[in-house]
Amino acid sequence: MILLTEVQGMARLFDLDWQLIADACLMMIAIFVLFLLMSYLLFNPARKLLSDRKEKIRSELETARQNMEEAHRLKEEYETKLKEIDREAEEILSEARRKALSNENQIVAQAKEEAARILERARVEAELEKQKLSDEVKKEIISVASVMAGKVVAASIDTSVQNQLIDETLKEMGEKTWLN
């Protein structure tokens, strides 16, 4: 008998009855409900986490692209400003060179004018010195002539002796001095 119940118990294991089908359906419904519950409690938050992360990565990439564009724009602006600064520096240097050359020419012109004034003053002073010496020579000649006249009157000599004394005096003084 034991055998028979064992055989019947074994037969039930492989036998599809309504109880097995109902258990299987109930289990499938439980798995489906569990899947929906898990989907609502686990999968949706995981999907939301993944979509949030995807959105964050996309926004960071967009920000990085915008930052890169801004960096390129700033670099171009910086290079433009550097070129402008170089151009302005070159203009300032050329202006300084031009002013220096102008100052140099002005200083040279002033030096030439000063030299011309000094030369003119020296020429005038030399002319005055020459005039002064000429006046002194004339005074000397007059004093010599008055001394000679005194000697002539005192000695009462004849005209040939007077002429001879005048000629000697002129020779002593020199003809050039007398002519000037």
One Martini backbone bead per residue (centre of mass of N, CA, C, O) as a GRO file, in nm:
protein
  180
    1MET     BB    1   0.055   0.066  -0.017
    2ILE     BB    2   0.273   0.241  -0.025
    3LEU     BB    3   0.313   0.229  -0.318
    4LEU     BB    4   0.058   0.360  -0.409
    5THR     BB    5   0.095   0.633  -0.273
    6GLU     BB    6   0.352   0.686  -0.409
    7VAL     BB    7   0.240   0.675  -0.690
    8GLN     BB    8   0.029   0.891  -0.649
    9GLY     BB    9   0.232   1.116  -0.563
   10MET     BB   10   0.380   1.098  -0.831
   11ALA     BB   11   0.148   1.163  -1.014
   12ARG     BB   12   0.098   1.447  -0.909
   13LEU     BB   13   0.351   1.584  -1.004
   14PHE     BB   14   0.275   1.527  -1.324
   15ASP     BB   15   0.003   1.635  -1.275
   16LEU     BB   16  -0.245   1.832  -1.426
   17ASP     BB   17  -0.409   2.047  -1.236
   18TRP     BB   18  -0.593   2.302  -1.111
   19GLN     BB   19  -0.407   2.373  -0.881
   20LEU     BB   20  -0.146   2.417  -1.045
   21ILE     BB   21  -0.259   2.633  -1.231
   22ALA     BB   22  -0.346   2.831  -1.009
   23ASP     BB   23  -0.068   2.863  -0.884
   24ALA     BB   24   0.070   2.963  -1.139
   25CYS     BB   25  -0.111   3.210  -1.179
   26LEU     BB   26  -0.063   3.337  -0.904
   27MET     BB   27   0.240   3.364  -0.943
   28MET     BB   28   0.227   3.542  -1.196
   29ILE     BB   29   0.073   3.771  -1.061
   30ALA     BB   30   0.280   3.821  -0.840
   31ILE     BB   31   0.515   3.886  -1.032
   32PHE     BB   32   0.371   4.120  -1.173
   33VAL     BB   33   0.326   4.288  -0.921
   34LEU     BB   34   0.619   4.291  -0.839
   35PHE     BB   35   0.715   4.428  -1.098
   36LEU     BB   36   0.545   4.685  -1.063
   37LEU     BB   37   0.653   4.760  -0.787
   38MET     BB   38   0.953   4.766  -0.871
   39SER     BB   39   0.918   4.968  -1.092
   40TYR     BB   40   0.812   5.194  -0.909
   41LEU     BB   41   1.046   5.173  -0.679
   42LEU     BB   42   1.314   5.117  -0.876
   43PHE     BB   43   1.313   5.177  -1.185
   44ASN     BB   44   1.219   5.470  -1.190
   45PRO     BB   45   1.449   5.589  -1.018
   46ALA     BB   46   1.672   5.481  -1.202
   47ARG     BB   47   1.575   5.630  -1.454
   48LYS     BB   48   1.582   5.908  -1.332
   49LEU     BB   49   1.880   5.904  -1.262
   50LEU     BB   50   1.977   5.857  -1.552
   51SER     BB   51   1.838   6.107  -1.678
   52ASP     BB   52   1.972   6.313  -1.494
   53ARG     BB   53   2.259   6.242  -1.572
   54LYS     BB   54   2.226   6.291  -1.872
   55GLU     BB   55   2.146   6.589  -1.839
   56LYS     BB   56   2.398   6.679  -1.688
   57ILE     BB   57   2.602   6.600  -1.908
   58ARG     BB   58   2.476   6.773  -2.129
   59SER     BB   59   2.504   7.046  -1.975
   60GLU     BB   60   2.812   7.026  -1.938
   61LEU     BB   61   2.877   7.015  -2.237
   62GLU     BB   62   2.746   7.285  -2.305
   63THR     BB   63   2.916   7.452  -2.111
   64ALA     BB   64   3.186   7.372  -2.230
   65ARG     BB   65   3.128   7.484  -2.511
   66GLN     BB   66   3.076   7.775  -2.419
   67ASN     BB   67   3.350   7.811  -2.282
   68MET     BB   68   3.515   7.762  -2.535
   69GLU     BB   69   3.398   7.993  -2.700
   70GLU     BB   70   3.474   8.212  -2.498
   71ALA     BB   71   3.776   8.156  -2.505
   72HIS     BB   72   3.813   8.215  -2.806
   73ARG     BB   73   3.705   8.501  -2.795
   74LEU     BB   74   3.908   8.607  -2.584
   75LYS     BB   75   4.158   8.538  -2.744
   76GLU     BB   76   4.097   8.718  -2.986
   77GLU     BB   77   4.070   8.976  -2.823
   78TYR     BB   78   4.353   8.967  -2.704
   79GLU     BB   79   4.508   8.966  -2.973
   80THR     BB   80   4.392   9.230  -3.072
   81LYS     BB   81   4.496   9.400  -2.837
   82LEU     BB   82   4.793   9.336  -2.879
   83LYS     BB   83   4.811   9.457  -3.161
   84GLU     BB   84   4.719   9.739  -3.075
   85ILE     BB   85   4.943   9.786  -2.870
   86ASP     BB   86   5.174   9.755  -3.069
   87ARG     BB   87   5.083   9.987  -3.249
   88GLU     BB   88   5.087  10.206  -3.031
   89ALA     BB   89   5.383  10.171  -2.955
   90GLU     BB   90   5.492  10.240  -3.235
   91GLU     BB   91   5.369  10.521  -3.245
   92ILE     BB   92   5.509  10.631  -2.994
   93LEU     BB   93   5.796  10.582  -3.094
   94SER     BB   94   5.776  10.750  -3.354
   95GLU     BB   95   5.700  11.010  -3.210
   96ALA     BB   96   5.955  11.025  -3.037
   97ARG     BB   97   6.152  11.031  -3.272
   98ARG     BB   98   6.038  11.281  -3.407
   99LYS     BB   99   6.079  11.470  -3.163
  100ALA     BB  100   6.381  11.424  -3.135
  101LEU     BB  101   6.453  11.526  -3.417
  102SER     BB  102   6.329  11.804  -3.379
  103ASN     BB  103   6.500  11.881  -3.133
  104GLU     BB  104   6.767  11.848  -3.270
  105ASN     BB  105   6.720  12.058  -3.492
  106GLN     BB  106   6.666  12.291  -3.297
  107ILE     BB  107   6.935  12.281  -3.147
  108VAL     BB  108   7.112  12.323  -3.394
  109ALA     BB  109   6.990  12.593  -3.477
  110GLN     BB  110   7.056  12.739  -3.213
  111ALA     BB  111   7.360  12.691  -3.228
  112LYS     BB  112   7.402  12.843  -3.494
  113GLU     BB  113   7.292  13.112  -3.397
  114GLU     BB  114   7.491  13.145  -3.164
  115ALA     BB  115   7.743  13.131  -3.338
  116ALA     BB  116   7.672  13.375  -3.512
  117ARG     BB  117   7.661  13.577  -3.278
  118ILE     BB  118   7.948  13.532  -3.181
  119LEU     BB  119   8.084  13.610  -3.446
  120GLU     BB  120   7.964  13.893  -3.464
  121ARG     BB  121   8.074  13.993  -3.194
  122ALA     BB  122   8.371  13.942  -3.265
  123ARG     BB  123   8.373  14.125  -3.512
  124VAL     BB  124   8.291  14.382  -3.361
  125GLU     BB  125   8.522  14.375  -3.156
  126ALA     BB  126   8.746  14.383  -3.366
  127GLU     BB  127   8.659  14.650  -3.491
  128LEU     BB  128   8.684  14.812  -3.228
  129GLU     BB  129   8.982  14.749  -3.182
  130LYS     BB  130   9.078  14.872  -3.448
  131GLN     BB  131   8.969  15.153  -3.391
  132LYS     BB  132   9.124  15.197  -3.130
  133LEU     BB  133   9.405  15.164  -3.253
  134SER     BB  134   9.372  15.389  -3.459
  135ASP     BB  135   9.328  15.614  -3.251
  136GLU     BB  136   9.600  15.574  -3.105
  137VAL     BB  137   9.774  15.628  -3.351
  138LYS     BB  138   9.673  15.913  -3.403
  139LYS     BB  139   9.758  16.023  -3.131
  140GLU     BB  140  10.054  15.957  -3.169
  141ILE     BB  141  10.093  16.129  -3.421
  142ILE     BB  142  10.011  16.394  -3.294
  143SER     BB  143  10.226  16.395  -3.074
  144VAL     BB  144  10.462  16.379  -3.271
  145ALA     BB  145  10.390  16.629  -3.435
  146SER     BB  146  10.405  16.826  -3.192
  147VAL     BB  147  10.697  16.767  -3.124
  148MET     BB  148  10.805  16.846  -3.401
  149ALA     BB  149  10.698  17.128  -3.402
  150GLY     BB  150  10.859  17.213  -3.154
  151LYS     BB  151  11.136  17.158  -3.279
  152VAL     BB  152  11.109  17.338  -3.523
  153VAL     BB  153  11.066  17.596  -3.373
  154ALA     BB  154  11.314  17.572  -3.187
  155ALA     BB  155  11.527  17.535  -3.430
  156SER     BB  156  11.479  17.674  -3.689
  157ILE     BB  157  11.441  17.521  -3.947
  158ASP     BB  158  11.429  17.404  -4.238
  159THR     BB  159  11.229  17.238  -4.471
  160SER     BB  160  11.415  16.998  -4.531
  161VAL     BB  161  11.433  16.902  -4.239
  162GLN     BB  162  11.130  16.865  -4.195
  163ASN     BB  163  11.081  16.655  -4.413
  164GLN     BB  164  11.280  16.454  -4.300
  165LEU     BB  165  11.134  16.414  -4.022
  166ILE     BB  166  10.864  16.319  -4.134
  167ASP     BB  167  10.969  16.072  -4.287
  168GLU     BB  168  11.092  15.929  -4.041
  169THR     BB  169  10.831  15.906  -3.879
  170LEU     BB  170  10.672  15.745  -4.087
  171LYS     BB  171  10.867  15.502  -4.092
  172GLU     BB  172  10.839  15.430  -3.795
  173MET     BB  173  10.521  15.380  -3.812
  174GLY     BB  174  10.423  15.332  -4.086
  175GLU     BB  175  10.218  15.319  -4.361
  176LYS     BB  176   9.975  15.149  -4.274
  177THR     BB  177   9.890  15.307  -4.023
  178TRP     BB  178   9.838  15.575  -4.173
  179LEU     BB  179   9.624  15.464  -4.385
  180ASN     BB  180   9.414  15.363  -4.159
   0.00000   0.00000   0.00000
